[in-house]
């Protein structure tokens, strides 16, 4: 076999873990969810993980990859971001609608944080100060906060006094009290003037696990090297992104998120990279490197996607560079449904693919769709069916060329993986 295996037989083992905990209003109606980083089914923040690592992993594996609205069912989302992420103005990669950025209690460099918060608030973002302890160091930030979060203290009177003090000093700021575990706690803080409530008394964090595929360390660090230059070469970035299924998916999602209401139909990886621009690409790569997303060996499914992508690129190259690029993207995305355990129709909608690309992926329409069908038949070693498709879409191409494309595609995937394994 030159290309072998079927998607259905490959089991996705990469799982991303995230939890959400409800925040309720005074009538105990759902007001928002706080999204919490997890690295296993153990529903607790993992030991030995820095704020920066947690931010990067949650941001790119869940917030961008799956989407904030899906994770919160359309409700307001509270997310914790490390101070370095705020200084990089990372929230700009997400729409400000229904998003509240929590400044964690371990944050440093308060003067620079204030500057970032002011700049982001002008763009419509909202902020919460997490686990406020009354320390004077937070004073410069207080007037810029939309929410202040307190934890229940023992005795409870300490918490109620803090609520009343904050209400007097900052009447326009909403107070959220966390770690409420009893009816007594709830009654005391509600009577003291708290606006919102969170804790085990109402709901424990709910696990929301989803399929995931992680970038390789080598490609992430190679991208870091490319984006460290004064002037980014978009072609260089595109070539590296194209070698990794997870990076392709993230770049397309990121471009779609940046487009917001102005939906842009993405026709290729290079189009998405250029659309994002230098600043967004640099942010993307920095946080990927910070969060150490590349672990474990590449999945066999990813290798299959690379082979399909390269085969389609080679087959379609007589039609020009744009056609070859589109073929590569379709080949790579053709395995995403199995990787993420999500219907292809959902993926196509999420990535706002050009109608030509979406019809090729979903219905095998047009030259791109025919090329995908041809690729799948060659992958299964069904040369009789492959010949029939070839005669229909490009009879001038000799069957021998398909053997060469298949061999070159496998060598390409093997080369990519051999470099990754030695990194």
Secondary structure, DSSP 8 states (H G I E B T S, - for coil): --S---GGG-----EE-EEEEEEE-TT--EEEEEEEE-SSSS-S--TT--HHHHHHHHIIIIIIIIIHHHHHTTSEEEEEE-HHHHHTTGGGGS--TTEEEEE-TT---HHHHHHHHHHHHTTT-EEEETT----GGGHHHHTT-SEEEEE--SSHHHHHHHHHHHHHH-TTSEEEEE---SHHHHHHHHHHT--EE-STTT---EE--EE-----HHHHHHHHHHHTSSS--HHHHHHHHTT-HHHHHHHHHHHHHHHTTS---B--HHHHHHHHHHHHHHHHHHHHHHHT---S---HHHHHHHHHHHHHHHHHGGG-HHHHHHHHHHHHHTTHHHHHT--HHHHHHHTTB-HHHHHHHHH--HHHHHHHHHHHHHHTT-HHHHHHHHHHH-TTS-HHHHHHHHHHHHHHHHHHHHHHHT-
